[in-house]
Structures are given as structure tokens and as C-alpha cells.
Amino acid sequence: MSDILAKMKQAHEGLPMKKVDVKFYGWELYFAPMDLKDRAEIRAGIDASDDTEVLVSALIHMARKEDGSKFFDDSPALRVEMLKVPYDLLMWIDRESAFDWQASLKN
């Protein structure tokens, strides 16, 4: 069993972050693939049936700087301002940040 866990840990540690340039705001965001722990943390304390709230929470939670540190400091004021981000831009960031599993499986 420890061999299985070691292989899983090695695979997880080797996953690259994906860069997304959001020129509209001058942001350089980096995203690691979302795991189940991230998904739970994104949905904690929000109305998980509200797609916009989920998108905003995911962006705040998942966006990183190049060094891996959090890009956003979560606060009520930030969440209010994030609700002003154009919906199409949020959707674009979400699509661009997705990990390309097909490409990773070819290697």
C-alpha cells in the first residue's frame, strides 16, 4: 500500500501550475489543479447553489502568485468588489485555469 501512496504523492507533487494573464486587471494568476479539499473549502460558508458565488470563491481560493502564495487576501470587501467583475471574464478565467488532463496523459 505504501508504494501506491508514494506514487500518488509523487504524481501530485509534479503537477504544474497554469498561468493565466488577466490583462484587463494586470493580474498574472497561477492555478494548480483543484482537488477535493479545495472544492470543499471553496463551498464552505457560501451558498453553493449560487454559481456566481462559487466562481468568486474559487477564484479567491485558487489564484496564486508565481511563488505559490495566495494572490488574493480574502475579505468581505474583496468579495463585494469581485461581484463587479464581468461574468464573462470570470468564466474565461475559470476556463483558462483548467488543467489540461488530456495533454498530461500523453506524456
Residue, then its C-alpha position, 0 to 999 in steps of 0.5 A: m500500500s505504501d508504494i501506491l501512496a508514494k506514487m500518488k504523492q509523487a504524481h501530485e507533487g509534479l503537477p504544474m501550475k497554469k498561468v493565466d494573464v488577466k490583462f484587463y486587471g494586470w493580474e498574472l494568476y497561477f492555478a494548480p489543479m483543484d482537488l477535493k479539499d479545495r472544492a470543499e473549502i471553496r463551498a464552505g460558508i457560501d451558498a453553493s447553489d449560487d454559481t456566481e458565488v462559487l466562481v468568486s470563491a474559487l477564484i479567491h481560493m485558487a489564484r496564486k502568485e508565481d511563488g505559490s502564495k495566495f494572490f488574493d487576501d480574502s475579505p468581505a470587501l474583496r468579495v463585494e468588489m469581485l461581484k463587479v467583475p464581468y461574468d464573462l471574464l470570470m468564466w474565461i478565467d475559470r476556463e483558462s485555469a483548467f488543467d489540461w488532463q488530456a495533454s498530461l496523459k500523453n506524456 
